[in-house]
Amino acid sequence: MNYRIWLFFLFAFVLFSCQEQKNSSTKEQTTSSINKTIDDRWLASDYRNENWKPQNGKYYFSEQWTWSFLNETKASDDPHHQGIFSVFVDPPSGTILLTRAASLYEDEMTDWIVIHPDGTYIIGFTDEHGKKVRLDQKMIDFPDHESLTKEMLSEFKTYFKAKDNFKIFGTNKYGNPTIKGQAYTMSFLKTTETSDFYLGEIPFSLQAFYLVQKTNPDLRFPINIFIGYSIPSNFLILSEHYIVDNKSIRYELTDMSASEYFLDISSYKKRED
């Protein structure tokens, strides 16, 4: 009798151990699969390559990054008081697309802006005669660009102080990626005011994106995200909050979702200056 009881418990123990090993293996595979999915977003898929033909004027953007914003200094009926600001992104190249409908800039003549991480801008607009015109600009042509870029890292170390707080941004719906950010406090010269940021690292340069306002002062975006000489170029601004005249101004990355945005710029005639 004792021998049979001993065999029963031995069998139960072996069965339990096998089940635990299986669960552990499944969990590791699931975690590995999730990480692989998130990491793969920076790689070019065959479908992306089929539709990504910049040399032929054809662009394809597979992600849409969205920030919500609130600006209490604006009237409640002002479009820049509260809403969402979005850009379209090609993760493998780091190319970013701004459109008036998604990015909420004010200039009505600008149809879209393609921003390459090497500092090249391709801007499509419709002139006063209804003609579609393309204008190319380069970040290196901005006044004092080289000297300001050289000072960027020292400026960041001087005015930005890292904190021990970390936060995950983006809603992980349907496998959408998220990004981890670290808190920073930015101080200003000749004032005690500060601005609170969360910054996250990505594998391409955003400096041209942060300097896009310099291509056209009439753009005027709803959020003050364009500070290209203040932070390292591979830092994505995930959120910012500051106070002006006792009124709050804030924006925060809420989503990095899958998208299929196609842009064909071949109908825009390049303007030769």
C-alpha positions as CSV (number, residue, x, y, z in Angstrom):
1,M,0.0,0.0,0.0
2,N,2.7,2.5,1.0
3,Y,4.6,1.7,-2.2
4,R,1.5,2.6,-4.3
5,I,1.0,5.8,-2.4
6,W,4.6,6.7,-3.0
7,L,4.3,6.1,-6.7
8,F,1.2,8.2,-6.9
9,F,2.9,11.2,-5.3
10,L,5.9,10.7,-7.5
11,F,3.8,10.7,-10.6
12,A,1.9,13.9,-9.5
13,F,5.2,15.7,-8.8
14,V,6.6,14.9,-12.2
15,L,3.3,15.9,-13.9
16,F,3.3,19.2,-12.0
17,S,6.9,19.9,-12.8
18,C,6.3,19.4,-16.6
19,Q,3.3,21.7,-16.6
20,E,5.3,24.4,-14.8
21,Q,8.1,24.1,-17.3
22,K,5.6,24.3,-20.2
23,N,4.0,27.5,-18.7
24,S,7.4,29.1,-18.2
25,S,8.5,28.2,-21.8
26,T,5.2,29.6,-23.2
27,K,5.6,32.8,-21.1
28,E,9.2,33.3,-22.4
29,Q,8.1,32.7,-26.0
30,T,5.2,35.2,-25.6
31,T,7.5,37.9,-24.1
32,S,10.1,37.2,-26.8
33,S,7.4,37.6,-29.4
34,I,6.2,40.9,-28.0
35,N,9.7,42.3,-27.8
36,K,10.4,41.1,-31.4
37,T,7.2,42.8,-32.6
38,I,8.2,46.1,-31.0
39,D,11.8,45.9,-32.2
40,D,10.7,45.0,-35.7
41,R,9.0,48.4,-36.2
42,W,12.4,49.9,-37.0
43,L,13.0,47.4,-39.7
44,A,11.8,47.7,-43.3
45,S,9.2,45.1,-44.4
46,D,8.7,43.9,-47.9
47,Y,5.3,45.8,-48.1
48,R,7.0,49.0,-46.9
49,N,9.8,48.6,-49.5
50,E,7.2,48.1,-52.3
51,N,5.5,51.4,-51.4
52,W,8.6,53.4,-50.3
53,K,9.9,55.0,-53.5
54,P,11.1,58.6,-52.7
55,Q,13.1,58.7,-55.9
56,N,9.8,58.4,-57.7
57,G,7.9,60.8,-55.4
58,K,6.1,58.0,-53.5
59,Y,6.1,57.8,-49.8
60,Y,4.5,55.4,-47.3
61,F,4.2,56.0,-43.6
62,S,3.3,53.0,-41.3
63,E,2.9,54.8,-38.0
64,Q,1.0,57.8,-36.6
65,W,2.3,59.4,-33.4
66,T,-0.2,61.5,-31.5
67,W,0.1,64.0,-28.7
68,S,-2.9,65.4,-26.8
69,F,-2.5,69.0,-25.7
70,L,-4.1,71.7,-23.5
71,N,-3.2,75.3,-23.6
72,E,-5.1,77.4,-21.0
73,T,-3.7,80.6,-22.4
74,K,-5.9,80.2,-25.5
75,A,-9.6,80.9,-25.6
76,S,-11.8,77.8,-25.2
77,D,-13.0,78.2,-28.8
78,D,-9.5,78.5,-30.2
79,P,-8.4,75.3,-32.2
80,H,-5.1,75.5,-30.3
81,H,-6.8,75.5,-26.9
82,Q,-7.2,71.7,-26.7
83,G,-7.0,68.8,-29.1
84,I,-4.6,66.3,-30.6
85,F,-1.5,66.8,-32.7
86,S,-0.2,64.0,-35.0
87,V,2.6,63.2,-37.3
88,F,3.1,60.2,-39.7
89,V,6.3,58.3,-39.4
90,D,8.4,55.8,-41.5
91,P,10.3,54.1,-38.6
92,P,13.0,52.4,-40.8
93,S,14.2,55.7,-42.3
94,G,13.1,58.1,-39.6
95,T,11.2,60.2,-42.2
96,I,8.3,62.3,-40.8
97,L,5.2,63.7,-42.5
98,L,3.2,66.7,-41.3
99,T,-0.2,67.5,-42.8
100,R,-2.4,70.4,-41.9
101,A,-5.3,68.1,-41.0
102,A,-3.3,66.0,-38.5
103,S,-0.6,68.5,-37.4
104,L,-2.9,71.5,-37.0
105,Y,-0.4,74.1,-38.3
106,E,-2.0,77.4,-39.3
107,D,-0.6,78.1,-42.7
108,E,-3.4,77.3,-45.1
109,M,-1.2,77.2,-48.2
110,T,1.1,74.4,-46.9
111,D,-0.4,71.1,-47.9
112,W,2.3,68.8,-46.3
113,I,5.9,68.7,-45.1
114,V,8.2,65.7,-45.5
115,I,11.1,65.8,-43.0
116,H,14.1,63.6,-43.6
117,P,16.4,62.9,-40.6
118,D,19.4,64.2,-42.6
119,G,17.9,67.7,-42.4
120,T,16.2,67.8,-45.8
121,Y,12.7,69.3,-46.1
122,I,10.3,68.8,-49.0
123,I,7.4,71.1,-48.7
124,G,4.3,70.9,-50.8
125,F,2.0,73.9,-51.1
126,T,-0.7,75.4,-53.3
127,D,0.0,78.9,-54.4
128,E,-2.4,81.8,-54.8
129,H,-3.1,80.7,-58.4
130,G,-4.0,77.2,-57.3
131,K,-0.8,75.6,-58.6
132,K,0.8,72.8,-56.7
133,V,4.4,73.7,-55.9
134,R,7.3,71.9,-54.2
135,L,10.0,73.7,-52.2
136,D,13.1,72.0,-51.0
137,Q,15.0,73.3,-48.0
138,K,18.0,72.1,-45.9
139,M,18.5,72.4,-42.2
140,I,22.2,73.3,-42.6
141,D,21.1,76.5,-44.3
142,F,19.5,77.9,-41.2
143,P,21.3,80.9,-39.6
144,D,24.0,79.8,-37.1
145,H,23.0,76.2,-37.5
146,E,26.4,74.7,-37.2
147,S,27.5,76.7,-34.1
148,L,24.2,76.2,-32.4
149,T,24.3,72.4,-33.0
150,K,27.8,72.2,-31.6
151,E,26.5,73.9,-28.4
152,M,23.5,71.6,-28.2
153,L,24.8,69.0,-25.8
154,S,26.3,71.6,-23.4
155,E,23.0,73.5,-23.5
156,F,21.2,70.3,-22.6
157,K,23.5,69.5,-19.7
158,T,23.2,73.1,-18.4
159,Y,19.5,73.5,-18.5
160,F,18.0,70.0,-18.2
161,K,18.3,68.0,-15.0
162,A,17.4,64.3,-15.0
163,K,15.1,62.9,-12.3
164,D,14.6,59.4,-11.1
165,N,11.0,59.2,-12.4
166,F,10.2,56.9,-15.4
167,K,6.9,56.5,-17.3
168,I,5.6,54.4,-20.2
169,F,3.9,56.4,-22.9
170,G,1.5,55.2,-25.6
171,T,-1.5,52.8,-25.3
172,N,-0.5,49.2,-26.1
173,K,-3.7,48.4,-28.0
174,Y,-3.6,45.8,-30.8
175,G,0.1,45.4,-30.2
176,N,0.9,49.1,-30.7
177,P,4.3,50.0,-29.4
178,T,5.0,52.0,-26.3
179,I,8.0,54.0,-25.3
180,K,9.7,54.6,-21.9
181,G,10.5,58.1,-20.9
182,Q,12.6,59.7,-18.2
183,A,11.6,62.8,-16.3
184,Y,13.7,66.0,-16.7
185,T,13.3,69.6,-15.4
186,M,14.3,72.4,-17.6
187,S,15.3,75.7,-16.0
188,F,15.6,79.1,-17.7
189,L,18.0,82.0,-17.6
190,K,17.1,85.0,-15.4
191,T,13.9,83.4,-14.0
192,T,12.9,80.8,-11.5
193,E,10.3,79.3,-13.8
194,T,10.8,75.7,-14.9
195,S,9.3,73.2,-17.4
196,D,8.8,69.5,-16.8
197,F,9.6,67.1,-19.5
198,Y,9.6,63.3,-20.2
199,L,12.1,62.3,-22.9
200,G,12.7,59.0,-24.6
201,E,15.4,57.7,-26.9
202,I,14.8,56.5,-30.5
203,P,17.2,55.3,-33.2
204,F,17.2,58.3,-35.5
205,S,17.7,62.1,-35.5
206,L,14.7,64.3,-34.7
207,Q,16.6,67.6,-35.0
208,A,15.1,68.5,-38.4
209,F,11.6,67.8,-37.0
210,Y,12.2,70.1,-34.0
211,L,13.5,72.9,-36.4
212,V,10.6,72.7,-38.9
213,Q,9.2,76.0,-37.7
214,K,12.2,77.7,-39.2
215,T,11.2,76.6,-42.7
216,N,8.1,78.9,-42.5
217,P,7.3,81.2,-39.5
218,D,3.6,81.2,-40.6
219,L,3.2,77.5,-39.7
220,R,2.4,78.1,-36.0
221,F,1.8,74.7,-34.4
222,P,-0.5,74.1,-31.4
223,I,2.3,72.7,-29.2
224,N,5.8,74.1,-28.4
225,I,7.7,70.9,-29.3
226,F,10.1,72.6,-31.7
227,I,13.2,73.2,-29.7
228,G,15.9,71.7,-32.0
229,Y,18.9,73.3,-30.4
230,S,18.0,72.4,-26.8
231,I,18.0,68.6,-26.6
232,P,20.0,65.7,-28.1
233,S,18.7,64.9,-31.6
234,N,17.7,61.3,-30.8
235,F,15.5,62.3,-27.8
236,L,11.7,62.3,-28.5
237,I,9.7,64.7,-26.4
238,L,7.0,62.6,-24.8
239,S,5.5,65.3,-22.7
240,E,6.0,68.8,-21.4
241,H,4.2,70.9,-18.7
242,Y,4.8,74.5,-17.7
243,I,2.9,77.4,-16.3
244,V,2.4,80.9,-18.0
245,D,0.6,83.6,-16.0
246,N,-0.9,80.9,-13.7
247,K,-2.3,79.0,-16.7
248,S,-1.2,75.5,-17.6
249,I,0.3,74.4,-20.9
250,R,0.8,70.7,-21.4
251,Y,1.1,68.1,-24.1
252,E,1.6,64.3,-23.9
253,L,2.3,61.4,-26.3
254,T,-0.8,59.2,-26.1
255,D,-0.5,56.8,-29.0
256,M,2.0,55.3,-31.5
257,S,-0.5,53.5,-33.7
258,A,-0.2,51.6,-37.0
259,S,-1.1,53.6,-40.1
260,E,-1.2,53.4,-43.8
261,Y,-0.6,56.8,-45.2
262,F,0.5,57.1,-48.8
263,L,1.8,60.4,-50.3
264,D,2.6,61.0,-53.9
265,I,4.4,64.3,-54.5
266,S,4.9,63.8,-58.2
267,S,2.1,66.3,-59.1
268,Y,4.0,69.1,-57.3
269,K,6.3,71.0,-59.5
270,K,9.7,71.9,-57.9
271,R,10.3,75.6,-57.5
272,E,13.7,76.7,-58.6
273,D,14.9,79.8,-56.6
